[in-house]
């Protein structure tokens, strides 16, 4: 299944038009966590620019199934199967 990872602050949305093909929801969540970690690690000083933003995990039908804060902890439970 293809999953998309949009960035949003609740007003603006940066759409992921490419997405990734993964085999299960847990794999999509792991991919999202890695993306958030990469954003944080690329430029720690720029992390303040992402305060209040979320990475939204969207399934192939366009339904948002989970959001991860870009400025908070990543210890979220895995997605239900």
PDB file of N, CA, C and O in Angstrom, chain B, residues numbered from 101:
ATOM      1  N   UNK B 101       0.847  -1.179   0.000  1.00  0.00           N
ATOM      2  CA  UNK B 101       0.000   0.000   0.000  1.00  0.00           C
ATOM      3  C   UNK B 101       0.891   1.241   0.000  1.00  0.00           C
ATOM      4  O   UNK B 101       1.957   1.246   0.616  1.00  0.00           O
ATOM      5  N   UNK B 102       0.455   2.280  -0.686  1.00  0.00           N
ATOM      6  CA  UNK B 102       1.201   3.532  -0.730  1.00  0.00           C
ATOM      7  C   UNK B 102       0.725   4.445   0.398  1.00  0.00           C
ATOM      8  O   UNK B 102      -0.472   4.600   0.643  1.00  0.00           O
ATOM      9  N   UNK B 103       1.714   5.047   1.079  1.00  0.00           N
ATOM     10  CA  UNK B 103       1.469   5.971   2.183  1.00  0.00           C
ATOM     11  C   UNK B 103       2.122   7.299   1.863  1.00  0.00           C
ATOM     12  O   UNK B 103       3.160   7.353   1.204  1.00  0.00           O
ATOM     13  N   UNK B 104       1.506   8.367   2.334  1.00  0.00           N
ATOM     14  CA  UNK B 104       2.000   9.720   2.096  1.00  0.00           C
ATOM     15  C   UNK B 104       2.275  10.390   3.435  1.00  0.00           C
ATOM     16  O   UNK B 104       1.647  10.074   4.445  1.00  0.00           O
ATOM     17  N   UNK B 105       3.219  11.317   3.426  1.00  0.00           N
ATOM     18  CA  UNK B 105       3.667  11.955   4.659  1.00  0.00           C
ATOM     19  C   UNK B 105       3.640  13.465   4.469  1.00  0.00           C
ATOM     20  O   UNK B 105       4.627  14.072   4.056  1.00  0.00           O
ATOM     21  N   UNK B 106       2.496  14.057   4.777  1.00  0.00           N
ATOM     22  CA  UNK B 106       2.317  15.500   4.629  1.00  0.00           C
ATOM     23  C   UNK B 106       2.836  16.223   5.867  1.00  0.00           C
ATOM     24  O   UNK B 106       2.860  15.666   6.964  1.00  0.00           O
ATOM     25  N   UNK B 107       3.246  17.457   5.674  1.00  0.00           N
ATOM     26  CA  UNK B 107       3.638  18.320   6.787  1.00  0.00           C
ATOM     27  C   UNK B 107       2.557  19.375   6.953  1.00  0.00           C
ATOM     28  O   UNK B 107       2.114  19.967   5.969  1.00  0.00           O
ATOM     29  N   UNK B 108       2.126  19.620   8.190  1.00  0.00           N
ATOM     30  CA  UNK B 108       1.081  20.614   8.419  1.00  0.00           C
ATOM     31  C   UNK B 108       1.253  21.293   9.770  1.00  0.00           C
ATOM     32  O   UNK B 108       1.762  20.708  10.726  1.00  0.00           O
ATOM     33  N   UNK B 109       0.817  22.534   9.815  1.00  0.00           N
ATOM     34  CA  UNK B 109       0.755  23.254  11.094  1.00  0.00           C
ATOM     35  C   UNK B 109      -0.698  23.492  11.485  1.00  0.00           C
ATOM     36  O   UNK B 109      -0.983  24.278  12.389  1.00  0.00           O
ATOM     37  N   UNK B 110      -1.610  22.816  10.807  1.00  0.00           N
ATOM     38  CA  UNK B 110      -3.035  22.983  11.061  1.00  0.00           C
ATOM     39  C   UNK B 110      -3.676  23.992  10.126  1.00  0.00           C
ATOM     40  O   UNK B 110      -4.897  24.021   9.976  1.00  0.00           O
ATOM     41  N   UNK B 111      -2.848  24.820   9.498  1.00  0.00           N
ATOM     42  CA  UNK B 111      -3.341  25.802   8.532  1.00  0.00           C
ATOM     43  C   UNK B 111      -2.736  25.510   7.164  1.00  0.00           C
ATOM     44  O   UNK B 111      -3.450  25.288   6.186  1.00  0.00           O
ATOM     45  N   UNK B 112      -1.416  25.515   7.115  1.00  0.00           N
ATOM     46  CA  UNK B 112      -0.705  25.223   5.871  1.00  0.00           C
ATOM     47  C   UNK B 112      -0.400  23.736   5.790  1.00  0.00           C
ATOM     48  O   UNK B 112      -0.182  23.079   6.807  1.00  0.00           O
ATOM     49  N   UNK B 113      -0.386  23.210   4.561  1.00  0.00           N
ATOM     50  CA  UNK B 113      -0.048  21.808   4.328  1.00  0.00           C
ATOM     51  C   UNK B 113       0.980  21.738   3.212  1.00  0.00           C
ATOM     52  O   UNK B 113       0.807  22.335   2.150  1.00  0.00           O
ATOM     53  N   UNK B 114       2.048  21.001   3.468  1.00  0.00           N
ATOM     54  CA  UNK B 114       3.023  20.675   2.434  1.00  0.00           C
ATOM     55  C   UNK B 114       2.746  19.220   2.074  1.00  0.00           C
ATOM     56  O   UNK B 114       3.034  18.312   2.855  1.00  0.00           O
ATOM     57  N   UNK B 115       2.177  19.004   0.874  1.00  0.00           N
ATOM     58  CA  UNK B 115       1.748  17.671   0.459  1.00  0.00           C
ATOM     59  C   UNK B 115       2.917  16.834  -0.044  1.00  0.00           C
ATOM     60  O   UNK B 115       3.791  17.321  -0.761  1.00  0.00           O
ATOM     61  N   UNK B 116       2.911  15.584   0.343  1.00  0.00           N
ATOM     62  CA  UNK B 116       3.826  14.584  -0.193  1.00  0.00           C
ATOM     63  C   UNK B 116       3.121  13.976  -1.396  1.00  0.00           C
ATOM     64  O   UNK B 116       2.190  13.187  -1.233  1.00  0.00           O
ATOM     65  N   UNK B 117       3.549  14.330  -2.590  1.00  0.00           N
ATOM     66  CA  UNK B 117       2.899  13.831  -3.798  1.00  0.00           C
ATOM     67  C   UNK B 117       3.482  12.511  -4.288  1.00  0.00           C
ATOM     68  O   UNK B 117       2.931  11.884  -5.192  1.00  0.00           O
ATOM     69  N   UNK B 118       4.601  12.089  -3.689  1.00  0.00           N
ATOM     70  CA  UNK B 118       5.265  10.860  -4.118  1.00  0.00           C
ATOM     71  C   UNK B 118       4.875   9.670  -3.248  1.00  0.00           C
ATOM     72  O   UNK B 118       4.481   8.624  -3.765  1.00  0.00           O
ATOM     73  N   UNK B 119       4.982   9.823  -1.940  1.00  0.00           N
ATOM     74  CA  UNK B 119       4.672   8.733  -1.023  1.00  0.00           C
ATOM     75  C   UNK B 119       5.686   7.604  -1.113  1.00  0.00           C
ATOM     76  O   UNK B 119       6.655   7.671  -1.869  1.00  0.00           O
ATOM     77  N   UNK B 120       5.441   6.572  -0.328  1.00  0.00           N
ATOM     78  CA  UNK B 120       6.279   5.373  -0.362  1.00  0.00           C
ATOM     79  C   UNK B 120       5.378   4.149  -0.315  1.00  0.00           C
ATOM     80  O   UNK B 120       4.291   4.176   0.263  1.00  0.00           O
ATOM     81  N   UNK B 121       5.845   3.098  -0.925  1.00  0.00           N
ATOM     82  CA  UNK B 121       5.132   1.829  -0.921  1.00  0.00           C
ATOM     83  C   UNK B 121       5.712   0.976   0.205  1.00  0.00           C
ATOM     84  O   UNK B 121       6.897   0.643   0.191  1.00  0.00           O
ATOM     85  N   UNK B 122       4.879   0.626   1.173  1.00  0.00           N
ATOM     86  CA  UNK B 122       5.309  -0.243   2.270  1.00  0.00           C
ATOM     87  C   UNK B 122       4.265  -1.330   2.478  1.00  0.00           C
ATOM     88  O   UNK B 122       3.130  -1.214   2.016  1.00  0.00           O
ATOM     89  N   UNK B 123       4.662  -2.382   3.176  1.00  0.00           N
ATOM     90  CA  UNK B 123       3.803  -3.560   3.276  1.00  0.00           C
ATOM     91  C   UNK B 123       2.759  -3.501   4.390  1.00  0.00           C
ATOM     92  O   UNK B 123       1.767  -4.228   4.348  1.00  0.00           O
ATOM     93  N   UNK B 124       2.981  -2.625   5.401  1.00  0.00           N
ATOM     94  CA  UNK B 124       2.031  -2.614   6.511  1.00  0.00           C
ATOM     95  C   UNK B 124       2.039  -1.247   7.201  1.00  0.00           C
ATOM     96  O   UNK B 124       2.976  -0.471   7.017  1.00  0.00           O
ATOM     97  N   UNK B 125       1.009  -0.947   7.990  1.00  0.00           N
ATOM     98  CA  UNK B 125       0.942   0.340   8.693  1.00  0.00           C
ATOM     99  C   UNK B 125       2.122   0.586   9.636  1.00  0.00           C
ATOM    100  O   UNK B 125       2.589   1.719   9.757  1.00  0.00           O
ATOM    101  N   UNK B 126       2.608  -0.463  10.303  1.00  0.00           N
ATOM    102  CA  UNK B 126       3.748  -0.285  11.208  1.00  0.00           C
ATOM    103  C   UNK B 126       4.977   0.203  10.450  1.00  0.00           C
ATOM    104  O   UNK B 126       5.732   1.035  10.953  1.00  0.00           O
ATOM    105  N   UNK B 127       5.174  -0.310   9.255  1.00  0.00           N
ATOM    106  CA  UNK B 127       6.311   0.109   8.438  1.00  0.00           C
ATOM    107  C   UNK B 127       6.154   1.574   8.018  1.00  0.00           C
ATOM    108  O   UNK B 127       7.141   2.307   7.942  1.00  0.00           O
ATOM    109  N   UNK B 128       4.931   1.995   7.750  1.00  0.00           N
ATOM    110  CA  UNK B 128       4.677   3.404   7.421  1.00  0.00           C
ATOM    111  C   UNK B 128       5.020   4.294   8.610  1.00  0.00           C
ATOM    112  O   UNK B 128       5.610   5.361   8.439  1.00  0.00           O
ATOM    113  N   UNK B 129       4.653   3.860   9.815  1.00  0.00           N
ATOM    114  CA  UNK B 129       4.959   4.636  11.011  1.00  0.00           C
ATOM    115  C   UNK B 129       6.466   4.715  11.238  1.00  0.00           C
ATOM    116  O   UNK B 129       6.978   5.777  11.594  1.00  0.00           O
ATOM    117  N   UNK B 130       7.178   3.622  11.040  1.00  0.00           N
ATOM    118  CA  UNK B 130       8.635   3.643  11.186  1.00  0.00           C
ATOM    119  C   UNK B 130       9.269   4.601  10.182  1.00  0.00           C
ATOM    120  O   UNK B 130      10.197   5.338  10.515  1.00  0.00           O
ATOM    121  N   UNK B 131       8.761   4.586   8.956  1.00  0.00           N
ATOM    122  CA  UNK B 131       9.253   5.506   7.928  1.00  0.00           C
ATOM    123  C   UNK B 131       9.011   6.956   8.364  1.00  0.00           C
ATOM    124  O   UNK B 131       9.881   7.812   8.200  1.00  0.00           O
ATOM    125  N   UNK B 132       7.838   7.221   8.913  1.00  0.00           N
ATOM    126  CA  UNK B 132       7.504   8.574   9.371  1.00  0.00           C
ATOM    127  C   UNK B 132       8.414   9.002  10.516  1.00  0.00           C
ATOM    128  O   UNK B 132       8.890  10.138  10.539  1.00  0.00           O
ATOM    129  N   UNK B 133       8.658   8.110  11.458  1.00  0.00           N
ATOM    130  CA  UNK B 133       9.544   8.437  12.583  1.00  0.00           C
ATOM    131  C   UNK B 133      10.951   8.774  12.094  1.00  0.00           C
ATOM    132  O   UNK B 133      11.573   9.719  12.579  1.00  0.00           O
ATOM    133  N   UNK B 134      11.448   7.997  11.133  1.00  0.00           N
ATOM    134  CA  UNK B 134      12.781   8.280  10.575  1.00  0.00           C
ATOM    135  C   UNK B 134      12.801   9.648   9.904  1.00  0.00           C
ATOM    136  O   UNK B 134      13.773  10.392  10.034  1.00  0.00           O
ATOM    137  N   UNK B 135      11.733   9.979   9.187  1.00  0.00           N
ATOM    138  CA  UNK B 135      11.667  11.279   8.508  1.00  0.00           C
ATOM    139  C   UNK B 135      11.698  12.423   9.517  1.00  0.00           C
ATOM    140  O   UNK B 135      12.384  13.421   9.298  1.00  0.00           O
ATOM    141  N   UNK B 136      10.962  12.288  10.617  1.00  0.00           N
ATOM    142  CA  UNK B 136      10.955  13.327  11.656  1.00  0.00           C
ATOM    143  C   UNK B 136      12.341  13.446  12.283  1.00  0.00           C
ATOM    144  O   UNK B 136      12.824  14.555  12.514  1.00  0.00           O
ATOM    145  N   UNK B 137      12.981  12.312  12.561  1.00  0.00           N
ATOM    146  CA  UNK B 137      14.329  12.334  13.130  1.00  0.00           C
ATOM    147  C   UNK B 137      15.312  13.009  12.181  1.00  0.00           C
ATOM    148  O   UNK B 137      16.163  13.784  12.618  1.00  0.00           O
ATOM    149  N   UNK B 138      15.202  12.719  10.882  1.00  0.00           N
ATOM    150  CA  UNK B 138      16.089  13.343   9.892  1.00  0.00           C
ATOM    151  C   UNK B 138      15.894  14.851   9.859  1.00  0.00           C
ATOM    152  O   UNK B 138      16.868  15.600   9.798  1.00  0.00           O
ATOM    153  N   UNK B 139      14.646  15.302   9.898  1.00  0.00           N
ATOM    154  CA  UNK B 139      14.391  16.744   9.917  1.00  0.00           C
ATOM    155  C   UNK B 139      15.038  17.391  11.133  1.00  0.00           C
ATOM    156  O   UNK B 139      15.601  18.482  11.037  1.00  0.00           O
ATOM    157  N   UNK B 140      14.957  16.719  12.277  1.00  0.00           N
ATOM    158  CA  UNK B 140      15.534  17.259  13.510  1.00  0.00           C
ATOM    159  C   UNK B 140      17.053  17.247  13.477  1.00  0.00           C
ATOM    160  O   UNK B 140      17.696  18.174  13.971  1.00  0.00           O
ATOM    161  N   UNK B 141      17.628  16.199  12.895  1.00  0.00           N
ATOM    162  CA  UNK B 141      19.080  16.044  12.897  1.00  0.00           C
ATOM    163  C   UNK B 141      19.775  16.846  11.811  1.00  0.00           C
ATOM    164  O   UNK B 141      20.940  17.208  11.971  1.00  0.00           O
ATOM    165  N   UNK B 142      19.086  17.135  10.703  1.00  0.00           N
ATOM    166  CA  UNK B 142      19.711  17.861   9.597  1.00  0.00           C
ATOM    167  C   UNK B 142      20.234  19.215  10.039  1.00  0.00           C
ATOM    168  O   UNK B 142      21.363  19.582   9.714  1.00  0.00           O
ATOM    169  N   UNK B 143      19.439  19.946  10.764  1.00  0.00           N
ATOM    170  CA  UNK B 143      19.839  21.270  11.238  1.00  0.00           C
ATOM    171  C   UNK B 143      19.128  21.551  12.556  1.00  0.00           C
ATOM    172  O   UNK B 143      18.013  22.072  12.566  1.00  0.00           O
ATOM    173  N   UNK B 144      19.775  21.204  13.669  1.00  0.00           N
ATOM    174  CA  UNK B 144      19.121  21.395  14.973  1.00  0.00           C
ATOM    175  C   UNK B 144      18.657  22.827  15.213  1.00  0.00           C
ATOM    176  O   UNK B 144      17.664  23.036  15.909  1.00  0.00           O
ATOM    177  N   UNK B 145      19.350  23.817  14.656  1.00  0.00           N
ATOM    178  CA  UNK B 145      18.942  25.210  14.839  1.00  0.00           C
ATOM    179  C   UNK B 145      17.640  25.509  14.111  1.00  0.00           C
ATOM    180  O   UNK B 145      16.869  26.366  14.544  1.00  0.00           O
ATOM    181  N   UNK B 146      17.390  24.810  13.006  1.00  0.00           N
ATOM    182  CA  UNK B 146      16.166  25.033  12.236  1.00  0.00           C
ATOM    183  C   UNK B 146      14.963  24.336  12.860  1.00  0.00           C
ATOM    184  O   UNK B 146      13.828  24.560  12.439  1.00  0.00           O
ATOM    185  N   UNK B 147      15.203  23.489  13.866  1.00  0.00           N
ATOM    186  CA  UNK B 147      14.087  22.754  14.456  1.00  0.00           C
ATOM    187  C   UNK B 147      13.045  23.681  15.069  1.00  0.00           C
ATOM    188  O   UNK B 147      11.871  23.321  15.156  1.00  0.00           O
ATOM    189  N   UNK B 148      13.461  24.870  15.494  1.00  0.00           N
ATOM    190  CA  UNK B 148      12.487  25.819  16.046  1.00  0.00           C
ATOM    191  C   UNK B 148      11.509  26.288  14.975  1.00  0.00           C
ATOM    192  O   UNK B 148      10.389  26.693  15.289  1.00  0.00           O
ATOM    193  N   UNK B 149      11.929  26.235  13.709  1.00  0.00           N
ATOM    194  CA  UNK B 149      11.035  26.617  12.611  1.00  0.00           C
ATOM    195  C   UNK B 149       9.883  25.630  12.461  1.00  0.00           C
ATOM    196  O   UNK B 149       8.842  25.966  11.898  1.00  0.00           O
ATOM    197  N   UNK B 150      10.071  24.413  12.965  1.00  0.00           N
ATOM    198  CA  UNK B 150       9.048  23.382  12.836  1.00  0.00           C
ATOM    199  C   UNK B 150       8.158  23.287  14.069  1.00  0.00           C
ATOM    200  O   UNK B 150       7.315  22.392  14.142  1.00  0.00           O
ATOM    201  N   UNK B 151       8.320  24.178  15.036  1.00  0.00           N
ATOM    202  CA  UNK B 151       7.461  24.132  16.221  1.00  0.00           C
ATOM    203  C   UNK B 151       6.005  24.310  15.808  1.00  0.00           C
ATOM    204  O   UNK B 151       5.665  25.218  15.050  1.00  0.00           O
ATOM    205  N   UNK B 152       5.157  23.431  16.319  1.00  0.00           N
ATOM    206  CA  UNK B 152       3.737  23.485  15.985  1.00  0.00           C
ATOM    207  C   UNK B 152       3.384  22.751  14.706  1.00  0.00           C
ATOM    208  O   UNK B 152       2.218  22.727  14.314  1.00  0.00           O
ATOM    209  N   UNK B 153       4.372  22.149  14.043  1.00  0.00           N
ATOM    210  CA  UNK B 153       4.127  21.390  12.815  1.00  0.00           C
ATOM    211  C   UNK B 153       4.053  19.902  13.130  1.00  0.00           C
ATOM    212  O   UNK B 153       4.608  19.429  14.121  1.00  0.00           O
ATOM    213  N   UNK B 154       3.355  19.178  12.263  1.00  0.00           N
ATOM    214  CA  UNK B 154       3.163  17.739  12.402  1.00  0.00           C
ATOM    215  C   UNK B 154       3.457  17.060  11.081  1.00  0.00           C
ATOM    216  O   UNK B 154       3.253  17.641  10.015  1.00  0.00           O
ATOM    217  N   UNK B 155       3.937  15.828  11.155  1.00  0.00           N
ATOM    218  CA  UNK B 155       4.023  14.971   9.984  1.00  0.00           C
ATOM    219  C   UNK B 155       2.793  14.076  10.030  1.00  0.00           C
ATOM    220  O   UNK B 155       2.607  13.302  10.969  1.00  0.00           O
ATOM    221  N   UNK B 156       1.965  14.191   9.016  1.00  0.00           N
ATOM    222  CA  UNK B 156       0.685  13.490   8.963  1.00  0.00           C
ATOM    223  C   UNK B 156       0.828  12.262   8.064  1.00  0.00           C
ATOM    224  O   UNK B 156       1.213  12.383   6.901  1.00  0.00           O
ATOM    225  N   UNK B 157       0.521  11.095   8.595  1.00  0.00           N
ATOM    226  CA  UNK B 157       0.580   9.851   7.826  1.00  0.00           C
ATOM    227  C   UNK B 157      -0.782   9.644   7.172  1.00  0.00           C
ATOM    228  O   UNK B 157      -1.803   9.555   7.853  1.00  0.00           O
ATOM    229  N   UNK B 158      -0.781   9.570   5.839  1.00  0.00           N
ATOM    230  CA  UNK B 158      -2.023   9.490   5.064  1.00  0.00           C
ATOM    231  C   UNK B 158      -1.994   8.216   4.226  1.00  0.00           C
ATOM    232  O   UNK B 158      -1.002   7.939   3.551  1.00  0.00           O
ATOM    233  N   UNK B 159      -3.074   7.443   4.267  1.00  0.00           N
ATOM    234  CA  UNK B 159      -3.107   6.216   3.467  1.00  0.00           C
ATOM    235  C   UNK B 159      -3.439   6.532   2.010  1.00  0.00           C
ATOM    236  O   UNK B 159      -3.716   7.679   1.658  1.00  0.00           O
ATOM    237  N   UNK B 160      -3.407   5.507   1.179  1.00  0.00           N
ATOM    238  CA  UNK B 160      -3.614   5.676  -0.254  1.00  0.00           C
ATOM    239  C   UNK B 160      -4.967   6.237  -0.638  1.00  0.00           C
ATOM    240  O   UNK B 160      -5.124   6.767  -1.738  1.00  0.00           O
ATOM    241  N   UNK B 161      -5.949   6.131   0.246  1.00  0.00           N
ATOM    242  CA  UNK B 161      -7.276   6.680  -0.052  1.00  0.00           C
ATOM    243  C   UNK B 161      -7.420   8.123   0.424  1.00  0.00           C
ATOM    244  O   UNK B 161      -8.479   8.729   0.262  1.00  0.00           O
ATOM    245  N   UNK B 162      -6.343   8.680   1.020  1.00  0.00           N
ATOM    246  CA  UNK B 162      -6.365  10.072   1.456  1.00  0.00           C
ATOM    247  C   UNK B 162      -6.780  10.286   2.898  1.00  0.00           C
ATOM    248  O   UNK B 162      -6.953  11.426   3.328  1.00  0.00           O
ATOM    249  N   UNK B 163      -6.943   9.196   3.659  1.00  0.00           N
ATOM    250  CA  UNK B 163      -7.354   9.293   5.057  1.00  0.00           C
ATOM    251  C   UNK B 163      -6.121   9.449   5.950  1.00  0.00           C
ATOM    252  O   UNK B 163      -5.181   8.658   5.874  1.00  0.00           O
ATOM    253  N   UNK B 164      -6.141  10.475   6.793  1.00  0.00           N
ATOM    254  CA  UNK B 164      -5.066  10.683   7.759  1.00  0.00           C
ATOM    255  C   UNK B 164      -5.245   9.680   8.894  1.00  0.00           C
ATOM    256  O   UNK B 164      -6.291   9.645   9.542  1.00  0.00           O
ATOM    257  N   UNK B 165      -4.211   8.862   9.130  1.00  0.00           N
ATOM    258  CA  UNK B 165      -4.334   7.818  10.146  1.00  0.00           C
ATOM    259  C   UNK B 165      -3.523   8.107  11.407  1.00  0.00           C
ATOM    260  O   UNK B 165      -3.768   7.498  12.448  1.00  0.00           O
ATOM    261  N   UNK B 166      -2.570   9.020  11.330  1.00  0.00           N
ATOM    262  CA  UNK B 166      -1.733   9.323  12.491  1.00  0.00           C
ATOM    263  C   UNK B 166      -0.947  10.587  12.188  1.00  0.00           C
ATOM    264  O   UNK B 166      -0.639  10.877  11.032  1.00  0.00           O
ATOM    265  N   UNK B 167      -0.627  11.333  13.230  1.00  0.00           N
ATOM    266  CA  UNK B 167       0.224  12.515  13.097  1.00  0.00           C
ATOM    267  C   UNK B 167       1.314  12.455  14.149  1.00  0.00           C
ATOM    268  O   UNK B 167       1.071  12.058  15.289  1.00  0.00           O
ATOM    269  N   UNK B 168       2.517  12.853  13.760  1.00  0.00           N
ATOM    270  CA  UNK B 168       3.652  12.906  14.680  1.00  0.00           C
ATOM    271  C   UNK B 168       4.122  14.347  14.786  1.00  0.00           C
ATOM    272  O   UNK B 168       4.317  15.004  13.763  1.00  0.00           O
ATOM    273  N   UNK B 169       4.306  14.849  15.994  1.00  0.00           N
ATOM    274  CA  UNK B 169       4.794  16.226  16.141  1.00  0.00           C
ATOM    275  C   UNK B 169       6.248  16.327  15.694  1.00  0.00           C
ATOM    276  O   UNK B 169       7.054  15.439  15.972  1.00  0.00           O
ATOM    277  N   UNK B 170       6.574  17.409  15.004  1.00  0.00           N
ATOM    278  CA  UNK B 170       7.962  17.626  14.604  1.00  0.00           C
ATOM    279  C   UNK B 170       8.778  18.194  15.745  1.00  0.00           C
ATOM    280  O   UNK B 170      10.007  18.200  15.685  1.00  0.00           O
ATOM    281  N   UNK B 171       8.114  18.671  16.781  1.00  0.00           N
ATOM    282  CA  UNK B 171       8.826  19.296  17.902  1.00  0.00           C
ATOM    283  C   UNK B 171       8.577  18.578  19.223  1.00  0.00           C
ATOM    284  O   UNK B 171       8.741  19.169  20.290  1.00  0.00           O
ATOM    285  N   UNK B 172       8.182  17.306  19.159  1.00  0.00           N
ATOM    286  CA  UNK B 172       7.882  16.578  20.386  1.00  0.00           C
ATOM    287  C   UNK B 172       8.455  15.178  20.371  1.00  0.00           C
ATOM    288  O   UNK B 172       9.163  14.805  19.436  1.00  0.00           O
ATOM    289  N   UNK B 173       8.155  14.397  21.401  1.00  0.00           N
ATOM    290  CA  UNK B 173       8.678  13.030  21.489  1.00  0.00           C
ATOM    291  C   UNK B 173       8.064  12.120  20.434  1.00  0.00           C
ATOM    292  O   UNK B 173       6.938  12.334  19.985  1.00  0.00           O
ATOM    293  N   UNK B 174       8.823  11.103  20.050  1.00  0.00           N
ATOM    294  CA  UNK B 174       8.366  10.168  19.024  1.00  0.00           C
ATOM    295  C   UNK B 174       7.939   8.825  19.604  1.00  0.00           C
ATOM    296  O   UNK B 174       7.936   7.822  18.890  1.00  0.00           O
ATOM    297  N   UNK B 175       7.587   8.788  20.858  1.00  0.00           N
ATOM    298  CA  UNK B 175       7.253   7.511  21.497  1.00  0.00           C
ATOM    299  C   UNK B 175       5.764   7.201  21.350  1.00  0.00           C
ATOM    300  O   UNK B 175       5.104   6.844  22.325  1.00  0.00           O
ATOM    301  N   UNK B 176       5.245   7.335  20.154  1.00  0.00           N
ATOM    302  CA  UNK B 176       3.841   7.040  19.875  1.00  0.00           C
ATOM    303  C   UNK B 176       3.665   5.535  19.678  1.00  0.00           C
ATOM    304  O   UNK B 176       4.588   4.875  19.201  1.00  0.00           O
ATOM    305  N   UNK B 177       2.512   4.977  20.030  1.00  0.00           N
ATOM    306  CA  UNK B 177       2.267   3.564  19.764  1.00  0.00           C
ATOM    307  C   UNK B 177       2.155   3.317  18.264  1.00  0.00           C
ATOM    308  O   UNK B 177       1.869   4.230  17.489  1.00  0.00           O
ATOM    309  N   UNK B 178       2.385   2.077  17.873  1.00  0.00           N
ATOM    310  CA  UNK B 178       2.277   1.716  16.468  1.00  0.00           C
ATOM    311  C   UNK B 178       0.822   1.761  16.029  1.00  0.00           C
ATOM    312  O   UNK B 178      -0.093   1.720  16.851  1.00  0.00           O
ATOM    313  N   UNK B 179       0.628   1.846  14.727  1.00  0.00           N
ATOM    314  CA  UNK B 179      -0.715   1.906  14.158  1.00  0.00           C
ATOM    315  C   UNK B 179      -1.422   0.565  14.320  1.00  0.00           C
ATOM    316  O   UNK B 179      -0.767  -0.478  14.326  1.00  0.00           O
ATOM    317  N   UNK B 180      -2.738   0.575  14.452  1.00  0.00           N
ATOM    318  CA  UNK B 180      -3.473  -0.697  14.499  1.00  0.00           C
ATOM    319  C   UNK B 180      -3.423  -1.378  13.140  1.00  0.00           C
ATOM    320  O   UNK B 180      -3.323  -0.705  12.115  1.00  0.00           O
ATOM    321  N   UNK B 181      -3.492  -2.694  13.120  1.00  0.00           N
ATOM    322  CA  UNK B 181      -3.471  -3.443  11.848  1.00  0.00           C
ATOM    323  C   UNK B 181      -4.851  -3.553  11.284  1.00  0.00           C
ATOM    324  O   UNK B 181      -5.038  -4.146  10.221  1.00  0.00           O
TER     325      UNK B 181
END
